[in-house]
Amino acid sequence: MLKKATRYDAIVIGGGHNGLVNAAYLARAGKRVLVLERRPRVGGAAVTEEVFPGFKFSMFSYVVSLLRPEIIRDLDLPGHGLHILPLESTVTPMLNGDYLAAWADHDATRRELVRHSPRDAEAYDEYGRLMHHMARAVKPIISMVPPDPTSLSPRDLLGLLRLGKHFRGLGAEQFHALFKLMTMSSADFLDEWFETDVLKATKSASGIIGTFLGPRSPGTAYVLLHHYMGEIDGVFRAWGFAKGGTGSVSEAIASAARNFGAEIHTDAPVARVLVKGGRATGVALENGEEIRARVVVSGLDPRRTFLQLVEPNELPGEFVDDIKRFKFRGSSGKVNLALGALPNFTCMPGNGPHLRGAVSISPNLEYVERAYDDAKYGEFSRQPYMDVVIPSLIDPGMAPPGKHVMSIFVQYAPYNLNGGWTDAKREAFGDAVIDTIAQFAPNIRSCILHRQVLTPADIERITGLSEGNIFQGELALHQLFFLRPAPSWAKYRTPVRGFYQCGSGTHPGGGIMGASGRLAALAVLEDGV
């Protein structure tokens, strides 16, 4: 129970990973912090749940890579149980029974590419070097507060000057490449480098994740770069699985926050932010209890933060209109399977190292674009793009002995489905996923003991993410940097004094990154709270 006489320095609404990071940094600075989470557990979309007896799933977010190294270091997350297991391969089954594989061993990957195209094998190293440089070029931007280009304040002008110097230092070739990445489609960008269709399809798929866009839609090249920026322990382009599932990431951050003195309360839904004289003074819970604080920080998405927690008359009309225009358009579904045996992919039969990495169902560019065509017209993809991992092969504790869990990320499953998401349509979507996998692993149906199908509507209902968008808003060019979530309000502060935003609906965006939570905490501390 909360002590009603207690007054906190900061209340953080939402115990997702960004809210927890925010609370940990504020508590680390000596502030009295309270986190309020409406669900029975912290983590938001980064949670591990035993959906079926003995089978543990990373229900929503399922891989880890973008979590900022400075956060891991500052909060000593390994000391609080964080352990990342690398996913060391990606295999893409092809429609003709062949496959494309990328391995942790560079020479093995190169030999694999030579098998498909000697020209692409030569281009691959140069492409990798370019993307490595691009990732390093963008990395400092992830850790900076976006300057407002319309402001004449000394701080914004200095920020723009630093940004200009940073881009000027890239050199002409890298600057031109970065401009292409910011404006082109992932497919068109990759067309300039490679000729092998399955290679372009697999790589371009990184550019559509969490967007309502196809591989030939302008802007998806940046999303490709966003995912390319993944790093683990300073190693770029390293993706991994958190031992114990993504919920262990959230639990490690929560443990660090508690260690610094933060209080975390679950089953504590917030109804509204209390505002007096244009300033946030605390929150009211759904049970009617009011809790006071010097500042309030929302880890919820922009729609819920500003259109549900705050009375409209407390916000400028133009700002409210900007938030109403902010695009979510959830397009991703998730299918979690409990398996009694391993799938047998016809392109690489048996239980081999390929099952310990990712399997990408993206056999060619036309396949991925057609999956998007279904979504454009309000239907789920009959043959969707999928990213498949079997976490129990690298973390046996996720399933009973001899059994396995399979995590399937699926595009496209539009939130605004024609006729809405019914139970029948959810099951039909699940059937389409299984039918597609069966084209490449015919034994999959006989392996399934249980299945869980999650649509964007389910993700919204369970996690509170508007329209089920996993990034709290699309990573579209018009919703990035100083425009995220609205012009002039991208610095984690809001039109209500003492009210801040720290979710991934702010810069630099989604993924299990934590950068928004950290930068928002620095803004709160900078304001002298």
N, C-alpha and C positions, 0 to 999 in steps of 0.2 A: 504494500500500500504506500502511496505517496504521502509525504507529510505536507499538509496544506500550508503550513507556515513557511515551508522552504521556498526561497526565491533563488532561482538559478541564474547564472551568467548567460547561459545559452540553452535553448531547447531545440533539438534537432528532430524534425518530423520525418519519419521513415527510416527504418533500419536496413536499407539496402547497403551495398558495399560503399557507395559514395557517402551516404549519411554516416556510416560507421567511421570511415576515414576522417570525415570532417570532425566528428566528435572526438576521435583519438587525438588529432592535432590540437584542438582547443583544450582538451584536458591536459595534454602534454605541456601546454603553456600555463597551466595552473588554474584554468577556469573550471567552475562548477557546471557540469554539463549533464543534461538529461536527454536520452534518446527515447522516442515514443514510436513503437512499431505496432501496427494494427493486427498483424498476423501472429500466430503462436510462436514463430521463430524468426530470427533475423536473417537477412540475406537478400530479400527482394527476389530478383530473378536468379541470383546466385545461391541456390539452396540444394541440399541433398536430402532426399526423402525416401523412406522405405515404402514404396508404392505397393509392392506385393511382398508378402512375408519372406524375409531373407534376401530380397533384391533391392539394392539401393541405387537410386538414379540421381544424376544431376538433371533435375527436371526441366530446366529452361536453358540457361547458359551452360555450356558443357566443356569448353576448352579455355585455357588460360595462356595469355601471351602478352597482352598490353599492360598488365599491372606494372606501374611505374617503379623502376629500381629504387628511386629515392624514397618511395613510400615503404617498400620492403625493408630498406635500410633504417629509415627514421623510426619505424614502429617495431623493428626487430621481429618481423613476422615469422621467420624460421624458428625463433625462440618461442613462438606461440603456436607452433605445430604446422606451419605451412611447409609443404613438401611437394614440389612440382616434378612429375614424371614425364619425360620427353615423349612426344609422338614423333617417331623418326622416319615415317614414310607416308607417301600418298600414292595410292594405286587407283587408276581410272580404267574400269572395264570398258571395252569397246563393243560396238554392235556386231562386229564380225568375229568375235571370240578372242581377239587380241587384247592387249592392255598397254597402258603407259604407266611407268612407275618412277617415282622420285624417292631416292633413299638418302639416309643421313650421310652415307659415304659418297663424296662428290664424284669419284671416278666411276662408281657403279651407276650413278645417275647419268653421267656422260656417256657411258657405254650403252645405256638404255636409249638415250636420245639418238645416238648414232644409228641404232637399229631402225629408227623411224625416219631420221633425216640427218645426214652428216652436216648439212648446212646449219640446221637448228642447233646441233651440238656445239658448233663453233660460235654461234650467236648467243648461246645460253650464258656463257661466262661473262660476256660483255654486258648482256642484259642484267645479270645478277649484280655486276659491279655498279651499273648505273642506278639500279633500284636501291642498292645499299647506300650510295651517296645521296639519293633522294630522301631516303628514310632519315639519314643523319641530318640532312638539310631541314627537314620538317620537324625533327625531334625537339629543337629548342622552342618552336612555336607551341608545342603541346604544353610546355611548362611555363608559358607566359600568359599574363592577363591581356586579352585583346584590346589594343588601343582603339579609341573611337576616331575614325578619320574625319568626322564632321566637327570634332571638338577643337577648340583653340587653347585648351588647358595645357600648361607646361608639361604635365605628366603624359598626356596623350601625344603631344607633339614629340616628346622625347621617345616615347614608345614607337611612334611611326618612324622616327629617325633610326632607331636601333634596328627596326624591321627592315628598312631600306638598306642599311649597311650590310645586314645579314644576307639579303638576296643579292646585293651587288658583289658580295664576296664569293658567290657561287661560281662565277665565270659564265661565259656566254653559253657554252654547250649545256651545262647543267641547268641554267636558268630556262633555256628553251625547252628542255625536257620537262622541267617542273611545270611550265606553262601548259604544255601538252597534257600532262597528267591532271591538271586542274580543269581542263576544258573538254577533253576528248572522251569518247566511250572506251571502255576497257577493250572491247573487241578491235576497234580501229587502232588503238595504241599498240596492241599485240600484233596486229597485221603488219606493222612496220618492222617487226622483229623476227617473226616466225612464219613457217609455211605449214607446219603440222597442225591439222585441225583439232585433234584431241588435246594437244598441248595448249593451244589458244583457248579452247573451251574450259579446260580445268583451271587455268589461271584467271580467265575472265570471270569465272564464278565468284571469285573473291570480291569482284566489283559490284555484285548485285545483292550481297548478303545484307539483310535488313533494309532494303530499299524496294520501292514499287517501280523498279526500272529493269530493263532488259540489258543484255551485254552490249547491245549496240546503241544504248541511250547515252547521250552526252552527260558527262559528270561521273560516270561509273569508274573511270580510270583513277579518280582520286580515292574512291572507296577501296579500290584495289591497293593503292599505296597505303591507305589507312590500315589495312590488315597486314600489309607487308612490313609495317613498322613493329610488328611483334618482336619481343626480345625476352629472354629468360637469362638472368645472371649476366646481362650485358651482351649476350649473343643475339644479334639481329636475326630475324626470320625464324625464331625458334618457337614452336608451339608445344604445349604440354597439357597434361591432365593432372589436376590437383588430387593428390592421394586423399581418398575419402570423398571425392566429388567436389564440385565448386562450392558447396556449403562449407567445406573446410577453409576456404579462403575467407568467407564472411566470418566464420567462427574465430579465425586467427586475428582478424582485424578487431572484432568485438572483444576478444581477450586482451589485446593491446590497449584498447580504449578503457576497459575496466581497470587494467593495471595502472593506468594514469589517473584513475579516479572517477571516470564517467559512470553514470548510472544508465542502465538499459532496461526498459520495461516493454514487454510484449503484451499482446492482447489489450493494447491501449490506443484505440483509434481516435484520431484528432478530428473534430467536427469543423472547427474554424480557428483562424488566427484572431486574437483580440487586438484591436487597434483603438488607440485613443489619441486624439489630436494629431493624426497622421503618422503615429509611431506605433510599432508593434510592442505590446506589453506582455504577451504570453499567449496561451492557447486554451481553448475549451475542448474537453474530451466529449465523446458521444454520450457518455453517462452523465454529463452536466458538470463535471468537476472542472474547475479553472485553475491553471498553474501559471504563475508569473515568472517572467524572465526579462533580462535586459535586452536580449536579442532572440529572434526566432530564425531558424534556418530550415528551409524545406528541401528535402531530397526527392520530392515527388516531381513528376513531369510538369512542364509549363502549364498545360491545360488544368490539371488538378490544383497546382499551386495557386494560380491566379483566378481561375474561374469558379473554383469550388471552396477554397479555404478563406478567401478574402471577399468582403462585400464589394460589389461593383463601384459604389460611390467612393471607395477609398483609392481607386486607381484612375489615371487619366484615360479618357475615352479612346484616344489614339492608340495607347498601349494595349488596351483591352482588344481593340480591333486587330492589332498585330498578333496577339496571342491566339485569337480566333482563327487567323489565317495560317498559323504555324501547322505544318503538315506532319501527320503521323503515318497514316496509311499502312498499318501493319500488314505484312505480307508473308510472314514466316510461321510455319507450324512445327510441331515437334512430335515424333512418335518414339516412345520408349518401349522396348521389348524385353521380356524375360525369356531367356532361351534355355532349352534343355540340352542343346548341342550347338556346335558352331556352324555357321553357314559355309557352304562349299561353293566358292566362285569358280565357274567353269574356266575362266581365263587363267587362274592360278589355283588348281585344285589342292585341297588338303589344308592342314593347319600350319601355315608358314608365317614368316615375319611380316608379311603384308597385312595380316589381321591385327597386328599390334600397332598399326598406324591408322591413317584415315583412308576410307574408300570413297572416292568422289564419283557420283553418278552424273557425269557430264560428258558423254561420249563424243559430242561434236557441238559446234556453235549453233547449228540449226536446231538441235535438240533443246538447248537452253533457251534459245529465242522463242521456240514454239511453246515451251512451258510458260514463258511470259505472255505469249499471245492469249492463252487461256485466261490468265488473270486480268488482262486488259479488258476483257469482255465479261468480267464479274464471276468467273468460275475458278475453282481450284485446278491446278495443273494435273492433267490425267497421267502425264509422264513427267514428274517433277525433277528438278535438280535436287540432289541430296548429298549431304556430307555425313558419312556413317563412321562411327567409332565403336569399338567393343572394349570399354574401360576395364572390364574384369580380367582381361588378358594381361594387363600391366599392373592392375591393383586387384588381386584376387578377393580382397575383403568386400568387394561390391556385390558379390553373389555367393550362394551356397557352393560347396565343393562340387566340381564337375559341371556347374551351370554358369550362365553368363548373362550379362546385361548388354543390350545394344542401344545406342543413342543415335537417333536419326534426325538431323536438322533438315527441314524441307522448305523449298521455295517452288511454287507459290501457293499461298493459301490466303487470299485477300480477306481482310476484315469485313469489307462491305461486299460479301458474297451475295449473288443474286438470290433473293428469297430469304436471306439470313441463314445463320448457322443453326441447323436443327440437329438432334441426335442422329437422325438418319444420314444427314450430310456429313457429320463428323465421321461416322463409320465408313461411309463411301470414300471419304478422303483417306482414311486409314487403309482401306482396301486398295486404293490406287497406289499408295506407297508400297505396300507388300507386293502387289502385282508387278510393280516396276523392279523391285529388288529381285523377284523371282525370275526375271528375264536373265539375270546375271548369276544368281545363286538359286537354282531350282528347288533346293531342299529347304528353303527358308520357312515355308508354311509348316512343315513337319517339326521344325525346331521350336516354334513359338509356344510358350506356356501361358503367357499373359501379354496383353498389350495395353498401352495407354496412349490415346490420341489427344493432342492438345492443339486447338485452333487459336488464332489470334483472339477470338472472343473468350476462350477459356483463359488465355494468358492475362487478358484484361481483368476478368472476373477474379482470378486468384491473386495476381500480383498488384493489380491496380494500374498497370501500364496502359495508358490510353490507346485504344485501338490495337492493343497487343504489340505495339512497336517496341522491339527489344533495345532500341537506342534512345528511347524517350523522344522520338522525333527523327525524321529522315535525315540522313547525312547527305543532303542535297546542297549544291553550291550556294543557293540562296539562304541556307540555314546553317552556315558555318562561320567560325571565327567571330568577327564583331557583329554578325547578324543573328547569333544564336543566344537566346531565342528571339530577340527583337532588337532592332537598331537602337543604339544608345543604352541598352540594358544588358550588355554581355559581360559585365564585370562582377557578376554574382550579387550585386546589390539590386534593389528593386525600388519602385516609386514610393513604397512605404518605408519610412526610416526604421532602422533596426530589424528589417526583414530581408533575409538573404536566400539565394537559391544555390543548391550544390549538386543537383542531379545531373545526369548525362544529357539532359536537354539544354545544358550550357556547354560552352567550349571546354574541352576539345571533342566531346561527343561520347559515343557509347563503347561498349566492350567492358570487360572487367579491368578497368584502367585505374580508377581512383583519382585521376588528375583533377576532376571537377571538385571533388570533396576537399582535396588538399588546397587548391587555389582559393576556394571559397573560405576556408578556414583562415588562410593568410589575409584575405580581404577583411574578415571580421576583426582579426588581431590588429591589422593596420589601422582600423577605425577606432582603436583604443578601447575596445570592449573588455 
